[in-house]
């Protein structure tokens, strides 16, 4: 462990050891200075009259009223009335008692009831004929006997039989009880009766009080005290003696009496609250006092030694010691808002308020200078010197000199400035910090330091004179050092944040410097560097208006959020130290928060004279409600770990209150649960802390952010075993020793049981197998489908290819085959025919090629249009297709030319085919939509394949087609509408046939190398 950490631990232990004795209520402290909180019907109390108070074994506070019983946890009242709690006999609760077994007994005006975990049970009398009892008081004797003082006398409570048994010889009525070792003391009409060992002794009140009832009894400060409607008495050797130390109390009706653990006897009366110590009156708080608790009818001290006061008209009040005293309007302060404090050399305290200057002495305030006499009503800053008081206002500076208010003319330059500080240095110069610069006044000369002297921001709040002679200036824009008449900003190169609004400067005992800033941080200069600390670093968030270091080297910081402290040993001392969280702690706070210390208003202002520490260690601080005196030696934090309770759990819209150690078995449907819980510490309930976790669900503790929110909900919890745990801390951060635990189980639904899981596993296995089988079937089906699709697609592709091939081998206009088809198909057919001729030896058959050309077809296009020309071509194709044989090839050769290839036939058939074709076209009426059809003729060229037996290997069909084309040319030249056939002769040279026919057909005919056949309409051409 580091030396710094050890130092911090040592300092914390020292702070704790300062207060070894926890006082309930400091007897030397006036009642008005205690911390008092109040609860009324607006807070949830059933009725304003808190007639009885007790604390049960769990730590709850119970309050009996005229409107029913209330249980209080510091934040919430839970009310019980006969209407909603049948076991409660009456609504008017007169007495409450928690016995040593932890049972709560409730005395009402209609009888007695016992509250246990299961609720309330009425306790009847053993004698059924006994009238209804009005229970006034309850007590438990040292031997454990439980007693009740009632309208019919004293009754012993039999807890086993749960009956009230009358005590023989007890007085009627029995109005009060006091149990001592020497017997049971009973208050009755005009006397007190002591019963012991079967004997009874009557101790009558003085004659003047014989007609009054003893309603209160107390054993305190070595005496027995009796309270009546005509005052209270103490038992002396010669009988009861009236207490008449204060005339107003001599015959005042006594409403309550109680001795606290510090020896104070508290007596509630009609005119006010009295406190006795050593049998003497030490304080009386009249009900007219602003901080009084009027008409106290019940008094109780709880385990944390808080004093509870139940009143007749104003509900419930809790009083605890605290460590401050507050002096305000009840002490003569004419205006509660205080801005500044200054103690003079004579020890008197000067107070600057919202409306002038006040002097505090002998516990009272006295107005010295009213606000109307000042340049501005706010006495914002003070400096008290011998025979004079310097008063800084929000509009200039004045001085109270020997009781006379003076405004020196040399201070005119400050007439419009707010005076933030007034201090005198060791050389006797007066320094004034203002919103318009820093001023120095000496020997009648006033000097101003502002922008010209280096103060970038003239709004100066504080000035500090260090022991080494340096002068530091805190402005609203940073820290400056004044040297040789010039101000220089410092710290920016050593860790200070730019534009800091510096509100206070303090030099510690060892030379370290601490500055407070308006942004709720402090900065410490140590080891040549500034170290900045805020709330995340352990310093409570606060704007430090005043800082001081006490002899124990504790740094006290006062600001608008309250007062905090931190050991100076925990602050950094060098630049290279590890940065550890500071053990800062709040001791006075304006707001409730964890570790918030004592609640209370503090502190006011921003500048100098915003606080002082006296030799007794008391901090005097200005506030919006007077002057606060905080005793630094009296701070005693609450050391008691608070009890925590899990109050109930909500399941399916029903609430269940658990028994101690019980494990709730919840049904399977209970998946949304709500828990209510509480922590029972009453010193400052708003500063308590809570955390919870659900074991089996939560991994970490969950903190309750709002201390008033004491419930939590869980939804959709799975089945299983759980433990809901709650821990709480009091206002000092002391946590409960162990958590409150509620154990429960949630049954599983059928689908969450092991059987279901096994069935589910089996079903899943079957399902997986079925899925596997189905997947296999689907794969087979998918494969078959894909194969079928592939087959279909293949067929479609073949068909498409066939269509595509057909489209490529056909003429789109006529639908006839084209040259490509003929080139693809005819060679195979010719080869077949050649093989058949060789096989059969039949060389007398030949294929005939007829080249057909429509005569003068261009005239058709010119006269009737291309569209009608196309119709004629289509009709020609249809006509030719109708007259050719099956197996013949009909091809559109070119625009108006067609080629017919006739399958093998007998030689010499060419002329017959030519004539038939010519006649068919010449005799056909071609319809083009006109009245008269179109008449056409054609020219036809014919050739045979093969030309003779040995020519099969020499000429192909393409050469034969050219020979037919030559014949066609000859037919057109002969006058059209005719056919011409070219046939070879014995003199035909097949090798040169086609070339010679192209070059000079006439010469070949004349030489007899070709034979020419003509249609019948033409005479044979002469040979030439």
ZAMARGU-4260 file (C-alpha; in steps of 0.2 Angstrom, whole numbers, plus 5000, padded with zeros to 4 digits):
<rodrens>
0) 5000/5000/5000 | 5007/5017/4995 | 5012/5030/5008 | 4998/5042/5002 | 4985/5028/5004
5) 4991/5024/5022 | 4990/5043/5026 | 4972/5044/5020 | 4967/5029/5030 | 4975/5036/5046
10) 4966/5053/5043 | 4949/5044/5041 | 4952/5034/5057 | 4957/5050/5066 | 4940/5059/5060
15) 4930/5044/5066 | 4939/5044/5083 | 4935/5062/5086 | 4917/5057/5092 | 4918/5042/5103
20) 4901/5045/5111 | 4885/5046/5101 | 4873/5059/5109 | 4855/5057/5107 | 4852/5076/5109
25) 4866/5087/5116 | 4859/5094/5132 | 4869/5110/5130 | 4861/5113/5113 | 4845/5123/5111
30) 4830/5114/5104 | 4828/5126/5090 | 4846/5121/5084 | 4842/5102/5082 | 4838/5095/5065
35) 4819/5094/5065 | 4808/5086/5051 | 4790/5084/5051 | 4776/5073/5043 | 4758/5077/5042
40) 4743/5070/5033 | 4750/5077/5017 | 4764/5065/5019 | 4752/5050/5022 | 4749/5050/5040
45) 4731/5044/5043 | 4726/5059/5055 | 4735/5074/5063 | 4735/5067/5081 | 4750/5056/5083
50) 4745/5049/5100 | 4757/5034/5102 | 4774/5029/5094 | 4784/5013/5095 | 4797/5004/5084
55) 4795/4986/5080 | 4808/4972/5079 | 4810/4975/5060 | 4814/4993/5063 | 4797/5001/5057
60) 4790/5015/5066 | 4772/5013/5071 | 4761/5028/5075 | 4744/5028/5083 | 4732/5042/5078
65) 4713/5045/5080 | 4711/5040/5062 | 4720/5023/5063 | 4737/5015/5064 | 4751/5019/5053
70) 4767/5010/5049 | 4782/5021/5043 | 4798/5017/5035 | 4805/5035/5033 | 4797/5038/5016
75) 4780/5029/5016 | 4765/5028/5028 | 4755/5012/5027 | 4738/5014/5036 | 4728/5002/5045
80) 4710/5005/5050 | 4696/4993/5057 | 4688/4995/5040 | 4702/4987/5030 | 4710/4977/5045
85) 4696/4967/5054 | 4708/4962/5068 | 4710/4980/5074 | 4696/4984/5087 | 4695/5003/5086
90) 4701/5017/5075 | 4707/5028/5090 | 4724/5021/5094 | 4729/5027/5112 | 4744/5016/5116
95) 4758/5005/5107 | 4771/4993/5114 | 4784/4982/5106 | 4788/4968/5118 | 4804/4959/5120
100) 4798/4945/5109 | 4796/4958/5095 | 4777/4958/5095 | 4767/4973/5093 | 4753/4977/5105
105) 4740/4990/5100 | 4729/4998/5113 | 4713/5007/5106 | 4698/5015/5114 | 4689/4998/5110
110) 4701/4986/5116 | 4718/4978/5113 | 4725/4969/5098 | 4741/4960/5094 | 4750/4961/5077
115) 4760/4947/5071 | 4766/4942/5054 | 4749/4935/5049 | 4740/4952/5054 | 4730/4958/5069
120) 4722/4948/5082 | 4710/4956/5095 | 4713/4951/5113 | 4697/4949/5123 | 4695/4949/5142
125) 4695/4933/5151 | 4678/4938/5158 | 4665/4939/5144 | 4654/4950/5155 | 4668/4964/5156
130) 4663/4980/5147 | 4673/4986/5132 | 4690/4992/5138 | 4698/5009/5134 | 4716/5005/5134
135) 4727/5020/5140 | 4744/5013/5142 | 4754/4997/5139 | 4770/4991/5148 | 4781/4976/5151
140) 4788/4972/5168 | 4806/4966/5171 | 4799/4948/5173 | 4791/4949/5156 | 4773/4952/5161
145) 4763/4962/5149 | 4752/4975/5157 | 4738/4986/5151 | 4731/5001/5160 | 4712/5003/5155
150) 4696/5011/5160 | 4692/4996/5170 | 4709/4995/5179 | 4725/4986/5176 | 4725/4969/5166
155) 4738/4956/5164 | 4740/4950/5146 | 4741/4932/5144 | 4750/4929/5127 | 4747/4910/5127
160) 4729/4911/5129 | 4728/4928/5121 | 4717/4935/5135 | 4716/4950/5146 | 4716/4945/5165
165) 4711/4958/5177 | 4723/4961/5191 | 4715/4961/5208 | 4715/4977/5218 | 4720/4988/5204
170) 4713/5006/5203 | 4699/5011/5191 | 4702/5020/5180 | 4721/5015/5177 | 4727/5030/5166
175) 4745/5027/5166 | 4759/5014/5170 | 4776/5014/5176 | 4786/4998/5179 | 4800/4998/5191
180) 4809/4985/5201 | 4800/4990/5216 | 4783/4987/5208 | 4770/4993/5196 | 4765/5011/5197
185) 4748/5015/5191 | 4741/5033/5188 | 4723/5035/5193 | 4711/5049/5199 | 4720/5060/5211
190) 4734/5048/5215 | 4747/5035/5210 | 4745/5017/5216 | 4761/5006/5218 | 4757/4988/5217
195) 4770/4975/5223 | 4770/4957/5230 | 4751/4958/5232 | 4751/4974/5241 | 4746/4991/5235
200) 4751/5008/5242 | 4741/5024/5237 | 4751/5040/5235 | 4739/5054/5234 | 4742/5070/5224
205) 4741/5087/5234 | 4724/5092/5239 | 4722/5104/5225 | 4725/5090/5212 | 4714/5077/5220
210) 4701/5079/5205 | 4713/5077/5191 | 4719/5060/5183 | 4738/5055/5183 | 4739/5052/5164
215) 4758/5052/5163 | 4771/5043/5174 | 4790/5043/5171 | 4806/5038/5181 | 4820/5050/5177
220) 4834/5059/5185 | 4832/5049/5201 | 4814/5054/5203 | 4796/5048/5199 | 4786/5061/5189
225) 4768/5062/5187 | 4759/5072/5174 | 4741/5078/5176 | 4729/5090/5168 | 4734/5102/5182
230) 4753/5102/5180 | 4767/5089/5184 | 4774/5083/5200 | 4789/5074/5207 | 4789/5062/5221
235) 4798/5068/5237 | 4801/5060/5254 | 4785/5069/5260 | 4774/5066/5245 | 4771/5074/5228
240) 4778/5091/5225 | 4772/5102/5211 | 4785/5108/5198 | 4783/5126/5197 | 4800/5132/5191
245) 4791/5141/5177 | 4775/5149/5181 | 4767/5145/5164 | 4771/5126/5168 | 4764/5126/5186
250) 4747/5121/5181 | 4748/5117/5163 | 4740/5101/5156 | 4754/5088/5154 | 4751/5078/5137
255) 4767/5067/5137 | 4783/5063/5147 | 4798/5053/5141 | 4816/5052/5147 | 4829/5050/5133
260) 4845/5040/5134 | 4855/5055/5138 | 4846/5060/5154 | 4834/5073/5147 | 4817/5072/5153
265) 4805/5079/5139 | 4788/5085/5145 | 4775/5090/5132 | 4762/5102/5139 | 4749/5113/5132
270) 4759/5129/5132 | 4775/5121/5125 | 4789/5108/5127 | 4799/5107/5142 | 4816/5099/5145
275) 4823/5095/5162 | 4840/5089/5167 | 4845/5085/5184 | 4827/5088/5189 | 4829/5106/5184
280) 4821/5115/5169 | 4835/5119/5156 | 4824/5124/5142 | 4806/5128/5138 | 4800/5130/5120
285) 4784/5139/5119 | 4772/5133/5105 | 4773/5151/5098 | 4792/5149/5094 | 4794/5147/5075
290) 4803/5130/5077 | 4792/5123/5091 | 4783/5107/5090 | 4766/5111/5098 | 4756/5101/5109
295) 4767/5085/5110 | 4756/5071/5115 | 4768/5057/5113 | 4787/5055/5114 | 4798/5041/5108
300) 4817/5038/5106 | 4821/5025/5092 | 4837/5014/5090 | 4847/5028/5081 | 4843/5039/5096
305) 4832/5051/5086 | 4818/5059/5096 | 4800/5057/5089 | 4787/5069/5095 | 4769/5066/5091
310) 4758/5081/5091 | 4739/5084/5093 | 4737/5096/5079 | 4752/5094/5067 | 4756/5076/5065
315) 4774/5069/5068 | 4791/5077/5071 | 4808/5069/5072 | 4822/5078/5081 | 4840/5073/5080
320) 4856/5082/5086 | 4865/5087/5070 | 4881/5097/5072 | 4875/5115/5068 | 4866/5129/5076
325) 4856/5141/5066 | 4853/5159/5071 | 4840/5168/5062 | 4824/5178/5063 | 4819/5169/5079
330) 4835/5176/5087 | 4831/5194/5082 | 4838/5194/5064 | 4828/5207/5054 | 4831/5199/5037
335) 4835/5180/5035 | 4847/5182/5020 | 4865/5184/5026 | 4879/5188/5014 | 4894/5191/5024
340) 4902/5189/5042 | 4916/5197/5051 | 4922/5195/5068 | 4930/5211/5077 | 4945/5212/5088
345) 4933/5212/5103 | 4925/5195/5098 | 4909/5202/5092 | 4901/5195/5076 | 4896/5207/5062
350) 4883/5201/5050 | 4879/5208/5033 | 4862/5204/5027 | 4850/5208/5013 | 4845/5223/5022
355) 4859/5231/5031 | 4872/5228/5045 | 4868/5218/5061 | 4878/5214/5076 | 4877/5197/5085
360) 4881/5196/5103 | 4874/5186/5118 | 4864/5175/5106 | 4854/5189/5099 | 4855/5200/5084
365) 4854/5219/5084 | 4851/5230/5069 | 4865/5243/5068 | 4864/5250/5050 | 4848/5248/5041
370) 4849/5244/5022 | 4841/5260/5018 | 4856/5270/5025 | 4868/5260/5013 | 4872/5264/4995
375) 4864/5247/4992 | 4854/5237/5005 | 4865/5222/5003 | 4880/5222/5015 | 4889/5211/5004
380) 4906/5211/5012 | 4913/5216/5029 | 4929/5220/5037 | 4928/5223/5056 | 4942/5233/5064
385) 4944/5242/5081 | 4931/5255/5082 | 4926/5254/5063 | 4918/5242/5051 | 4920/5243/5033
390) 4904/5239/5023 | 4905/5233/5005 | 4889/5234/4996 | 4884/5230/4978 | 4886/5249/4974
395) 4902/5255/4983 | 4910/5255/5000 | 4906/5264/5016 | 4913/5263/5034 | 4905/5263/5051
400) 4917/5274/5061 | 4914/5275/5079 | 4896/5272/5076 | 4894/5285/5062 | 4892/5279/5044
405) 4904/5288/5032 | 4906/5287/5014 | 4924/5294/5011 | 4925/5304/4995 | 4941/5296/4989
410) 4931/5280/4987 | 4920/5288/4973 | 4929/5278/4959 | 4921/5262/4967 | 4904/5270/4969
415) 4896/5259/4955 | 4906/5243/4959 | 4900/5228/4969 | 4913/5225/4983 | 4918/5207/4983
420) 4931/5208/4997 | 4940/5220/5009 | 4956/5215/5018 | 4971/5224/5026 | 4989/5218/5023
425) 5003/5217/5035 | 5009/5234/5029 | 4992/5242/5034 | 4986/5244/5016 | 4968/5241/5013
430) 4964/5230/4997 | 4947/5230/4990 | 4941/5217/4977 | 4927/5223/4965 | 4918/5220/4949
435) 4928/5235/4942 | 4945/5230/4947 | 4957/5228/4962 | 4959/5244/4973 | 4973/5248/4986
440) 4970/5262/4998 | 4984/5268/5009 | 4988/5285/5017 | 4973/5293/5008 | 4978/5287/4991
445) 4967/5275/4981 | 4976/5265/4967 | 4966/5254/4954 | 4973/5239/4945 | 4963/5234/4930
450) 4967/5230/4911 | 4981/5243/4910 | 4990/5234/4924 | 4988/5217/4916 | 4971/5211/4923
455) 4963/5204/4908 | 4946/5203/4917 | 4944/5217/4930 | 4930/5207/4939 | 4940/5202/4955
460) 4933/5191/4968 | 4947/5187/4980 | 4965/5192/4985 | 4977/5181/4995 | 4993/5186/5004
465) 5005/5171/5004 | 5018/5169/5018 | 5032/5171/5005 | 5025/5189/5001 | 5017/5185/4985
470) 4999/5192/4981 | 4987/5181/4972 | 4971/5188/4964 | 4956/5177/4959 | 4946/5184/4945
475) 4931/5178/4935 | 4943/5173/4921 | 4958/5165/4930 | 4971/5167/4943 | 4984/5181/4943
480) 4999/5186/4953 | 5002/5205/4957 | 5020/5209/4957 | 5029/5226/4955 | 5012/5234/4951
485) 5008/5223/4937 | 4996/5208/4936 | 5002/5192/4927 | 4991/5177/4924 | 4998/5161/4931
490) 4995/5143/4930 | 4990/5140/4912 | 5006/5132/4909 | 5006/5121/4924 | 4989/5113/4923
495) 4976/5126/4927 | 4960/5127/4916 | 4958/5143/4906 | 4944/5155/4910 | 4942/5149/4928
500) 4930/5159/4939 | 4941/5159/4955 | 4930/5160/4971 | 4942/5157/4985 | 4961/5155/4988
505) 4969/5146/5003 | 4987/5143/5008 | 4989/5127/5018 | 5001/5125/5033 | 5014/5117/5022
510) 5014/5130/5008 | 5002/5121/4996 | 4989/5132/4988 | 4971/5128/4985 | 4959/5137/4975
515) 4940/5135/4973 | 4931/5139/4957 | 4913/5142/4952 | 4913/5126/4941 | 4912/5115/4957
520) 4931/5110/4957 | 4946/5114/4968 | 4964/5115/4961 | 4979/5111/4972 | 4996/5118/4968
525) 5010/5105/4973 | 5026/5100/4965 | 5026/5114/4953 | 5009/5108/4945 | 4991/5111/4948
530) 4980/5096/4952 | 4961/5098/4948 | 4948/5088/4958 | 4929/5087/4956 | 4915/5075/4960
535) 4922/5060/4950 | 4938/5062/4960 | 4930/5061/4977 | 4927/5080/4981 | 4909/5083/4983
540) 4902/5095/4969 | 4902/5113/4976 | 4907/5130/4972 | 4919/5134/4986 | 4915/5152/4993
545) 4925/5149/5009 | 4939/5137/5013 | 4949/5135/5029 | 4961/5122/5037 | 4959/5117/5055
550) 4973/5112/5067 | 4970/5094/5063 | 4974/5098/5045 | 4957/5096/5038 | 4952/5106/5023
555) 4934/5113/5025 | 4925/5119/5010 | 4909/5129/5011 | 4898/5134/4996 | 4881/5135/4989
560) 4878/5116/4990 | 4884/5115/5008 | 4899/5111/5018 | 4912/5097/5015 | 4928/5091/5021
565) 4944/5082/5016 | 4960/5078/5025 | 4974/5089/5018 | 4986/5074/5020 | 4975/5066/5006
570) 4979/5080/4994 | 4993/5079/4982 | 5011/5084/4988 | 5021/5081/4972 | 5019/5080/4953
575) 5024/5062/4952 | 5012/5054/4964 | 4998/5042/4958 | 4981/5051/4957 | 4970/5043/4970
580) 4952/5047/4974 | 4950/5059/4988 | 4941/5054/5004 | 4930/5070/5003 | 4914/5070/5013
585) 4898/5081/5014 | 4894/5086/5032 | 4880/5099/5028 | 4870/5098/5012 | 4856/5108/5004
590) 4849/5093/4995 | 4847/5075/5000 | 4859/5063/4992 | 4870/5048/4998 | 4882/5053/5011
595) 4874/5070/5011 | 4877/5073/5030 | 4865/5085/5039 | 4852/5093/5029 | 4851/5112/5030
600) 4853/5128/5020 | 4871/5134/5017 | 4880/5144/5010 | 4879/5161/5002 | 4889/5173/4992
605) 4905/5173/4981 | 4920/5183/4987 | 4928/5186/5004 | 4921/5187/5022 | 4910/5172/5017
610) 4914/5162/5033 | 4926/5161/5048 | 4932/5148/5060 | 4933/5152/5078 | 4946/5145/5091
615) 4933/5132/5097 | 4933/5125/5079 | 4916/5132/5075 | 4913/5137/5057 | 4902/5153/5055
620) 4894/5154/5038 | 4881/5165/5030 | 4865/5157/5022 | 4848/5161/5016 | 4841/5157/5033
625) 4852/5166/5045 | 4869/5162/5051 | 4875/5144/5052 | 4887/5139/5066 | 4894/5122/5062
630) 4904/5113/5076 | 4918/5103/5068 | 4921/5093/5083 | 4903/5088/5085 | 4901/5079/5069
635) 4895/5061/5073 | 4890/5051/5058 | 4876/5038/5060 | 4886/5022/5064 | 4871/5010/5065
640) 4869/4998/5050 | 4851/4999/5045 | 4839/4985/5044 | 4832/4980/5027 | 4815/4972/5024
645) 4808/4963/5009 | 4790/4968/5012 | 4780/4959/4999 | 4780/4951/4982 | 4767/4953/4969
650) 4762/4938/4959 | 4748/4938/4946 | 4740/4954/4953 | 4740/4947/4971 | 4752/4952/4984
655) 4761/4940/4996 | 4769/4945/5013 | 4783/4932/5015 | 4786/4924/5032 | 4804/4924/5039
660) 4814/4910/5031 | 4800/4905/5019 | 4803/4899/5002 | 4788/4904/4991 | 4783/4891/4978
665) 4776/4901/4964 | 4765/4893/4950 | 4771/4891/4932 | 4761/4906/4927 | 4769/4918/4939
670) 4783/4925/4927 | 4780/4944/4930 | 4785/4948/4948 | 4785/4964/4958 | 4795/4967/4974
675) 4793/4980/4988 | 4807/4983/5000 | 4813/4996/5012 | 4828/5002/5022 | 4824/5008/5040
680) 4835/5022/5045 | 4826/5038/5050 | 4840/5051/5053 | 4839/5057/5035 | 4828/5044/5025
685) 4831/5054/5008 | 4850/5050/5010 | 4848/5032/5012 | 4854/5020/4998 | 4847/5004/4992
690) 4853/4990/4980 | 4846/4974/4975 | 4849/4958/4965 | 4839/4943/4960 | 4851/4928/4962
695) 4848/4916/4947 | 4845/4931/4936 | 4855/4946/4940 | 4874/4945/4938 | 4878/4961/4948
700) 4870/4972/4962 | 4858/4985/4955 | 4857/5002/4963 | 4840/5011/4966 | 4844/5028/4960
705) 4829/5037/4969 | 4828/5032/4987 | 4810/5036/4987 | 4807/5022/4974 | 4807/5006/4984
710) 4800/4993/4972 | 4806/4984/4957 | 4798/4973/4944 | 4804/4958/4934 | 4796/4951/4919
715) 4796/4935/4909 | 4807/4926/4922 | 4811/4908/4917 | 4807/4894/4929 | 4820/4890/4943
720) 4826/4894/4960 | 4829/4912/4965 | 4833/4923/4979 | 4829/4941/4979 | 4842/4951/4990
725) 4841/4969/4996 | 4854/4979/5005 | 4853/4996/5012 | 4864/5010/5019 | 4860/5024/5031
730) 4863/5043/5028 | 4882/5040/5033 | 4884/5027/5020 | 4885/5013/5033 | 4878/4997/5024
735) 4867/4984/5032 | 4877/4969/5039 | 4868/4956/5028 | 4855/4957/5015 | 4836/4954/5017
740) 4832/4938/5007 | 4816/4932/4999 | 4818/4914/4992 | 4806/4908/4979 | 4804/4895/4965
745) 4794/4896/4949 | 4787/4880/4943 | 4790/4876/4925 | 4776/4875/4912 | 4774/4858/4904
750) 4785/4863/4889 | 4799/4868/4901 | 4799/4851/4911 | 4813/4838/4908 | 4799/4826/4902
755) 4794/4838/4889 | 4813/4841/4885 | 4815/4822/4882 | 4800/4821/4872 | 4805/4836/4862
760) 4822/4828/4859 | 4814/4812/4853 | 4802/4822/4842 | 4816/4832/4836 | 4825/4816/4831
765) 4810/4809/4822 | 4807/4826/4814 | 4825/4827/4808 | 4824/4809/4802 | 4808/4814/4793
770) 4816/4829/4786 | 4831/4819/4781 | 4820/4807/4772 | 4809/4820/4764 | 4825/4829/4759
775) 4831/4813/4750 | 4814/4812/4742 | 4815/4830/4737 | 4832/4827/4730 | 4827/4813/4719
780) 4811/4822/4714 | 4822/4837/4710 | 4834/4827/4701 | 4820/4819/4690 | 4812/4836/4688
785) 4829/4843/4682 | 4832/4828/4671 | 4815/4830/4663 | 4818/4849/4662 | 4834/4846/4654
790) 4826/4833/4642 | 4812/4846/4638 | 4824/4860/4636 | 4835/4849/4625 | 4820/4845/4614
795) 4815/4863/4614 | 4833/4867/4609 | 4832/4854/4595 | 4815/4861/4590 | 4822/4879/4591
800) 4837/4874/4581 | 4826/4865/4568 | 4816/4880/4567 | 4831/4891/4566 | 4839/4879/4553
805) 4822/4879/4544 | 4822/4898/4544 | 4839/4898/4537 | 4835/4885/4524 | 4818/4893/4518
810) 4813/4908/4509 | 4802/4919/4521 | 4791/4926/4507 | 4786/4910/4498 | 4790/4896/4511
815) 4800/4887/4498 | 4817/4880/4501 | 4832/4892/4497 | 4849/4889/4489 | 4857/4884/4506
820) 4845/4870/4508 | 4848/4864/4491 | 4867/4865/4494 | 4865/4855/4510 | 4853/4842/4504
825) 4855/4839/4486 | 4873/4832/4487 | 4868/4818/4499 | 4853/4814/4487 | 4864/4814/4472
830) 4876/4803/4481 | 4862/4791/4485 | 4856/4791/4467 | 4873/4787/4461 | 4875/4772/4473
835) 4858/4766/4467 | 4862/4767/4449 | 4878/4758/4452 | 4870/4745/4462 | 4856/4742/4450
840) 4866/4746/4434 | 4852/4757/4428 | 4860/4771/4419 | 4844/4776/4408 | 4837/4787/4422
845) 4842/4805/4426 | 4837/4820/4437 | 4830/4835/4428 | 4834/4853/4433 | 4822/4866/4427
850) 4827/4884/4430 | 4811/4895/4429 | 4810/4913/4426 | 4795/4924/4426 | 4794/4935/4411
855) 4793/4954/4412 | 4790/4952/4431 | 4797/4969/4435 | 4783/4977/4425 | 4771/4969/4438
860) 4781/4978/4452 | 4780/4994/4443 | 4762/4993/4438 | 4755/4985/4454 | 4767/4988/4467
865) 4780/4978/4476 | 4767/4971/4488 | 4756/4964/4475 | 4772/4958/4466 | 4775/4948/4482
870) 4758/4941/4482 | 4761/4935/4464 | 4777/4927/4469 | 4768/4918/4483 | 4755/4912/4471
875) 4768/4906/4459 | 4776/4896/4473 | 4759/4888/4478 | 4756/4884/4459 | 4772/4876/4457
880) 4771/4866/4473 | 4754/4859/4467 | 4761/4852/4451 | 4778/4844/4457 | 4779/4827/4463
885) 4783/4822/4481 | 4802/4820/4483 | 4805/4834/4470 | 4815/4849/4476 | 4807/4866/4473
890) 4818/4881/4477 | 4817/4900/4475 | 4833/4903/4466 | 4833/4922/4466 | 4820/4936/4465
895) 4808/4929/4451 | 4818/4913/4447 | 4814/4896/4454 | 4823/4880/4452 | 4815/4863/4451
900) 4825/4847/4454 | 4815/4832/4449 | 4819/4815/4456 | 4826/4802/4443 | 4815/4798/4429
905) 4817/4791/4411 | 4828/4800/4400 | 4819/4811/4388 | 4806/4817/4400 | 4814/4835/4401
910) 4803/4842/4387 | 4787/4835/4395 | 4791/4843/4412 | 4796/4860/4403 | 4780/4861/4394
915) 4769/4857/4409 | 4778/4870/4419 | 4776/4883/4405 | 4758/4879/4402 | 4753/4880/4421
920) 4760/4897/4423 | 4754/4904/4407 | 4736/4898/4411 | 4735/4904/4429 | 4726/4920/4434
925) 4736/4928/4447 | 4725/4938/4459 | 4731/4954/4466 | 4715/4961/4472 | 4710/4970/4455
930) 4695/4966/4444 | 4706/4958/4431 | 4719/4945/4436 | 4737/4947/4431 | 4743/4935/4417
935) 4761/4929/4417 | 4772/4919/4406 | 4789/4911/4410 | 4805/4905/4402 | 4812/4888/4407
940) 4829/4881/4405 | 4831/4862/4407 | 4846/4851/4410 | 4848/4833/4415 | 4860/4825/4428
945) 4870/4815/4424 | 4874/4821/4407 | 4879/4803/4401 | 4886/4787/4410 | 4903/4792/4413
950) 4900/4810/4418 | 4896/4807/4436 | 4913/4810/4443 | 4916/4826/4431 | 4901/4838/4434
955) 4892/4841/4449 | 4874/4848/4452 | 4880/4866/4453 | 4887/4864/4435 | 4871/4856/4429
960) 4862/4871/4437 | 4873/4883/4427 | 4869/4873/4411 | 4850/4875/4415 | 4853/4893/4417
965) 4862/4894/4400 | 4846/4886/4393 | 4835/4898/4402 | 4845/4912/4394 | 4842/4904/4377
970) 4824/4903/4381 | 4822/4921/4385 | 4832/4926/4370 | 4820/4916/4359 | 4805/4927/4364
975) 4800/4920/4382 | 4785/4909/4386 | 4795/4895/4381 | 4807/4881/4387 | 4824/4876/4381
980) 4833/4860/4386 | 4852/4858/4383 | 4858/4840/4381 | 4875/4833/4378 | 4880/4824/4363
985) 4894/4811/4359 | 4905/4826/4354 | 4902/4835/4371 | 4918/4838/4381 | 4913/4838/4398
990) 4929/4846/4405 | 4926/4862/4395 | 4907/4861/4394 | 4902/4875/4406 | 4915/4887/4401
995) 4912/4885/4382 | 4893/4887/4385 | 4896/4903/4395 | 4907/4909/4381 | 4899/4904/4365
1000) 4884/4893/4366 | 4880/4896/4348 | 4896/4889/4342 | 4894/4873/4353 | 4877/4870/4345
1005) 4884/4873/4328 | 4898/4861/4331 | 4886/4848/4338 | 4894/4848/4355 | 4877/4851/4363
1010) 4859/4847/4358 | 4845/4860/4359 | 4827/4855/4363 | 4813/4869/4361 | 4796/4870/4367
1015) 4782/4865/4354 | 4777/4883/4350 | 4793/4887/4342 | 4801/4879/4327 | 4818/4871/4329
1020) 4832/4883/4328 | 4842/4881/4312 | 4860/4876/4314 | 4872/4889/4311
</rodrens>
